Amino acid sequence: MDTQGIEQMLSALRTTAAQASGKPADVASAAPGGADFQSLLKSSIDKVNEAQQSSEQQAEKLAAGDTSQNLHEVMIALQTASVSFQEMVQVRNKLVTAYQDVMNMQV
């Protein structure tokens, strides 16, 4: 996941929080680039999924004795997929916390 995507998600959450608290619409600016939250979140999850599947395929080929697979590259791909997944889990945790904060706001 990229930093711009996370910033867009946070911007969307801030917009929702501002609207829920009754602030004017100009204070709650839209996400930069006009990307909607759902498609942004889905594309980020898809990227993490692709990284995991690709690294698993590389590892399976290496385990099967494919000489075209380099051990170092496979290990790097596995670690990259692991870190991407951990980052996605942390973003999910932040989103759940933000959602709970918004839902606990008194209108």
Contacts in CASP RR format, 6 or more apart in sequence:
PFRMAT RR
TARGET T0000
AUTHOR 0000-0000-0000
METHOD contacts of the structure
MODEL  1
MDTQGIEQMLSALRTTAAQASGKPADVASAAPGGADFQSLLKSSIDKVNE
AQQSSEQQAEKLAAGDTSQNLHEVMIALQTASVSFQEMVQVRNKLVTAYQ
DVMNMQV
1 44 0 8 1.000
1 47 0 8 1.000
1 48 0 8 1.000
1 84 0 8 1.000
1 87 0 8 1.000
1 88 0 8 1.000
1 91 0 8 1.000
5 40 0 8 1.000
5 44 0 8 1.000
6 91 0 8 1.000
7 32 0 8 1.000
8 31 0 8 1.000
8 32 0 8 1.000
8 33 0 8 1.000
8 35 0 8 1.000
8 37 0 8 1.000
8 40 0 8 1.000
9 37 0 8 1.000
9 40 0 8 1.000
9 41 0 8 1.000
9 91 0 8 1.000
9 95 0 8 1.000
11 29 0 8 1.000
11 30 0 8 1.000
11 31 0 8 1.000
11 32 0 8 1.000
12 31 0 8 1.000
12 37 0 8 1.000
12 40 0 8 1.000
13 95 0 8 1.000
13 98 0 8 1.000
13 102 0 8 1.000
14 28 0 8 1.000
15 28 0 8 1.000
15 29 0 8 1.000
15 30 0 8 1.000
15 31 0 8 1.000
16 28 0 8 1.000
16 102 0 8 1.000
17 28 0 8 1.000
17 98 0 8 1.000
17 101 0 8 1.000
17 102 0 8 1.000
17 105 0 8 1.000
18 27 0 8 1.000
18 28 0 8 1.000
19 25 0 8 1.000
19 28 0 8 1.000
20 102 0 8 1.000
20 105 0 8 1.000
20 107 0 8 1.000
21 105 0 8 1.000
21 107 0 8 1.000
22 107 0 8 1.000
31 37 0 8 1.000
31 40 0 8 1.000
44 88 0 8 1.000
44 91 0 8 1.000
45 88 0 8 1.000
47 84 0 8 1.000
48 81 0 8 1.000
48 84 0 8 1.000
48 85 0 8 1.000
48 88 0 8 1.000
51 77 0 8 1.000
51 80 0 8 1.000
51 81 0 8 1.000
51 84 0 8 1.000
52 81 0 8 1.000
52 84 0 8 1.000
52 85 0 8 1.000
54 77 0 8 1.000
54 81 0 8 1.000
55 74 0 8 1.000
55 77 0 8 1.000
55 78 0 8 1.000
55 80 0 8 1.000
55 81 0 8 1.000
56 81 0 8 1.000
58 69 0 8 1.000
58 73 0 8 1.000
58 74 0 8 1.000
58 77 0 8 1.000
58 78 0 8 1.000
59 74 0 8 1.000
59 77 0 8 1.000
59 78 0 8 1.000
61 68 0 8 1.000
61 69 0 8 1.000
62 69 0 8 1.000
62 71 0 8 1.000
62 74 0 8 1.000
END
